[in-house]
Every structure is written in C-alpha cells, then in structure tokens.
Amino acid sequence: MKKYQQKSLLGILFGFIVFILGFVILTYLAGQRLSQEIKEDAAALLNYVDSADAEREKLLTALNALNYMRCDSSTLLAMRRALFDATYIIGIGFFENNKLVCTTGTGLLTTPIQDKTPDYIERDGVRVRFEGALALSLFPERSMQAIIVRQGNYNVIIQPSIIDLHSLNAKNWEIYFKSKQAINHLSGSVGVYEAINSSITLPYESLVACSEVTTNYCVAVFYPWSQYLSRKNILFLICLSLCILAVLSGGLMANYYLANTRSTWRRVRRGVNRHSFYWTYQSIIDLQTQQVIGCKVLARFKDKFGELTPDVFFPLIRKHQQTWIFTQTMISTILRELNDVTTLPEGFKESGVKYFSM
C-alpha cells in the first residue's frame, strides 16, 4: 500500500473514531435531557395526585364531621360551600342507605342511585372507581372521564382533564393505583404501565414512579426517542452538523499530523536519537605498502519509512543547525564500533579516520 493511501486510511479511521465519540457524547447528553423531562412530567403528575388526594381528604373529612344524616337545604349548602373553594373536585354527592340522593349540581335526585362497586378500597376505607364515560346530569348527551371517590356519606368527582397537558412533554402517561391484586387505571392513556413492563424500551425514554405521600398512587411515563427528536429536530440537526464538522476537522488534523510526522526533517531529527543513522566503512590503503592505514566513513540513513540518501539529509542537518549534534553522535558511535573490532591491521590509527558526507 502506498504512503498516501495509508495516510488517507488513517485519516478516515481517525475521523470515524471522532464521529463515534461525538455521537456517543451527543446521545448521552440528549438522553440526560430526555430523562430530565420525563422526571419533570412524573413529578407534575404526582403533584396533581397528591394535591387532589389532599383536597379530597380535607373536604370530605370536614363534611363528614358535620354529621348530616339526610340531604336537605343545610346539607346542600355545606356541600356547595365546600365545592366553591375546591380546585380539583367538580362535584359532591350525599348518600343515604348506600344510595346517592343529592348532588351539588342537581340538588335532590328524583330517583336515588345505588352506589356502584369500587375498583379498589384504600386502607382508610375510601372507595375509588374510575368512570371512562360519566354522563352529566345537566347534559345527558355529554360524558367525561372522572374519578369518583367516596368517604363516609359523601363522594366527590375529580376530573382528570384538569391536568395541564401543555405543561407535559410526554404524550403517553398513565396515573394508576397499585395494589397487590391489580393495577387500577385512573387517568391518562390506558396500558402505558403494562406496555413499559412488557416491552423492551430504549434507555432514558420511560419512567415509573410512585408518590411519597400515598405510595399506592403511581405514574408511568413513556416518552419515545422519536417524539423527543421530532420536537428537537432543529437542535438535533445543529448538533449533528457540528459532529460532522468535528469529523472532518479530526480527519484533516490526523492527516496533517501524519504528514508532519513523516516529513523528511522529522525523520532525520528522530533518526539522530533512534539510531536510524548507520555507518559504512571503506578502507584507506597505502599504495606503497599495500597496508590498510585507516578508513573513511560514509553516513547512511534508514528507518521504518525507508531510506534517505546523504544529498537529502545533510542539507536538512545544516539548515536546522544540527551539524554539531550529528557530528557528536557520529564520532561517538564510530569510536565505539572501532574499539570493539579486534582484527584491525597493525598501525591502524583512529586518527586516520576521515569523515565524508557523500
């Protein structure tokens, strides 16, 4: 493989490594942000659950403490006063003999309604059920989702739609009550919790959390990467563009570094310390006696990239003012090599060594 091909491949390899590293970093940062948004959604939903449950407990405890045994004008007045200050509760009803006899919206019912079986009963006896299509008394043709909670002689209607959906990032979430027997849906998209548990989700895109106040109330939030990236597409494209620029810059820098590392002068400078220079000896013979009286030394260069001829490296040594260092290295090496030779002719003198650059 030719040198320029090797440099190109190394540059491409380095650029690929930079791309992978940049992609991993970008994915990690995006994942952290996605996880943070999911945690914010879960915290907002749990805050709604805790606030609604606290309001329900406060309101119904106060009404039950009045000890009304039948629904009359005093009972309705107390119920409507309690409802006036409520935030999450949209209706209150009163029961006699386990039948709903009056509500804050309708007043006294013509026909009492038998209470339905709850979906679950809390530890303090509070009965809760979810109505997917609760008909409105004043508008029978219309219906809504509602959570109906009964405590003592009263029940309240909590409307899940009061949750500010615009403040949530995720579209798929579920509020549920967790018991040993079952999972009871209360609000949001049905089956989100089961989908998270039964299917494989990518990292960072789902979260299940429970209330610290009432630990049986939990939320499941699913915010897939596809939705997250579709909302952040401009930012993602900018980050991807920066990643590609980093790849190109990294490749060019790697190519420049390799070219600089393999430059002739770099090779020569490294060769002085790494023994890339070697010496060939040519005998000097006395023509009268035909005896070897000395030798001339020729400098040669060879490293892992190949050979350099004297007409290439000597001008560079002079240009960069490395002549004295080169000479010291050469002489010390020659003297050491000659001292190790035990078969030198008689009369061979070290002073007879002459140095030639060619």
WOCORJO-V489644 format. One record per backbone hydrogen bond with DSSP energy under -1.0 kcal/mol. CO is the residue of the C=O (numbers start at 1). NH is the residue of the N-H. If there is no record, write none. Layout:
CO;NH  CO;NH
This chain:
2;6  3;7  4;8  5;9  6;10  7;11  8;12  9;13  10;14  11;15  12;16  13;17  14;18  15;19  16;20  17;21  18;22  19;23  20;24  21;25  22;26  23;27  24;28  25;29  26;30  27;31  28;32  29;33  30;34  31;35  32;36  33;37  34;38  35;39  36;40  37;41  38;42  39;43  40;44  41;45  42;46  43;47  44;48  45;49  46;50  47;51  48;52  49;53  50;54  51;55  52;56  53;57  54;58  55;59  56;60  57;61  58;62  59;63  60;64  61;65  63;66  64;67  72;76  73;77  74;78  75;79  76;80  77;81  78;82  79;83  80;84  83;86  88;159  91;157  92;104  93;155  94;101  94;102  96;99  98;115  99;96  100;113  101;109  102;94  103;107  107;103  113;100  120;128  122;125  126;122  127;150  128;119  128;120  129;148  131;146  134;144  139;142  142;136  144;134  146;131  147;158  148;129  149;156  150;127  151;154  153;95  154;151  155;93  156;149  157;90  158;147  159;162  160;163  163;165  164;167  165;168  172;222  173;189  174;220  175;186  175;187  176;218  177;184  182;179  184;177  187;175  189;192  191;195  192;196  193;197  194;198  195;199  202;205  205;223  207;221  209;219  214;217  216;178  217;211  218;176  219;209  220;174  221;207  224;228  225;229  226;230  227;231  228;232  232;236  233;237  234;238  235;239  236;240  237;241  238;242  239;243  240;244  241;245  242;246  243;247  244;248  245;249  246;250  247;251  248;252  249;253  250;254  251;255  252;256  253;257  254;258  255;259  256;260  257;261  258;262  263;267  264;268  265;269  266;270  267;271  268;272  270;274  271;276  276;302  278;300  280;298  282;296  284;293  284;294  286;290  291;286  293;349  294;284  295;354  296;282  297;356  298;280  300;278  301;308  303;306  306;303  309;312  309;313  310;314  313;317  314;318  315;319  316;320  317;322  318;321  322;326  323;327  324;328  325;329  326;330  327;331  328;332  329;333  330;334  331;335  332;336  333;337  334;338  335;339  336;340  338;341  345;348  349;352  350;353  354;297
